Amino acid sequence: QEQLVEAGGGSVQAGGSLTLSCTTSGSMLRFLVMGWYRQAPGKRREWVARSFRSGGTNYADSVEGRFTISRDNARNTVYLQMDSLKPEDTAVYYCNGDYGPFDKGAVWGQGTQVIVSS
């Protein structure tokens, strides 16, 4: 099956930056949407950002202005640039590839840990 592999997680101080990457085993263009989600300890998984195959992007209010999602279709990779990190950004970040509506399905990566300390 198609696989998504995240990388770039780590530990940083508040106010610092990290860039995550997610690489698909096949063509990333098979997905209608590439997205980033995160799950903090004891919390439910939440949506963070998404990048549409057509070029558009959306962000959760909590990260708007601080995070930037981008993609390199030739490298089958989507990125999440995270600036001005806050302790509340601490979570496991997951990459998601969605084939589209009508229950076409989606693929998840294994996740990468991000820890932001004060």
Long-range contacts (C-beta under 8 A, 24 or more apart in sequence): 1-107, 2-26, 2-30, 2-97, 2-107, 3-107, 3-109, 4-95, 4-96, 4-97, 4-107, 4-108, 4-109, 5-95, 5-109, 5-110, 6-93, 6-94, 6-95, 6-109, 6-110, 6-111, 6-112, 7-112, 8-112, 9-93, 9-112, 9-113, 9-114, 10-113, 10-114, 10-115, 11-115, 11-116, 11-117, 12-85, 12-114, 12-115, 12-116, 12-117, 13-116, 13-117, 13-118, 14-85, 14-86, 14-87, 14-116, 14-117, 14-118, 15-84, 15-85, 16-85, 16-116, 17-81, 17-82, 17-83, 17-84, 17-85, 18-82, 18-85, 18-114, 19-79, 19-80, 19-81, 19-82, 20-79, 20-80, 20-82, 20-93, 20-95, 20-112, 20-114, 21-77, 21-78, 21-79, 21-80, 22-77, 22-78, 22-79, 22-80, 22-95, 22-109, 23-75, 23-76, 23-77, 24-76, 24-77, 24-97, 24-107, 25-76, 26-76, 27-76, 28-71, 28-73, 28-76, 28-77, 28-78, 28-97, 29-53, 29-73, 30-97, 30-99, 31-97, 31-98, 31-99, 31-107, 32-98, 32-99, 32-100, 33-96, 33-97, 33-98, 33-100, 34-69, 34-71, 34-78, 34-95, 34-96, 34-97, 34-98, 35-95, 35-96, 35-97, 35-98, 36-69, 36-78, 36-80, 36-93, 36-94, 36-95, 36-96, 37-93, 37-94, 37-96, 38-89, 38-91, 38-92, 38-93, 38-94, 38-114, 39-91, 39-92, 39-94, 39-111, 40-88, 40-90, 40-91, 40-92, 43-91, 45-94, 48-80, 48-93, 49-80, 51-78, 62-88, 63-89, 82-114, 85-114, 85-116, 86-116, 87-116, 87-117, 87-118, 88-116, 89-114, 89-116, 90-114, 90-115, 90-116
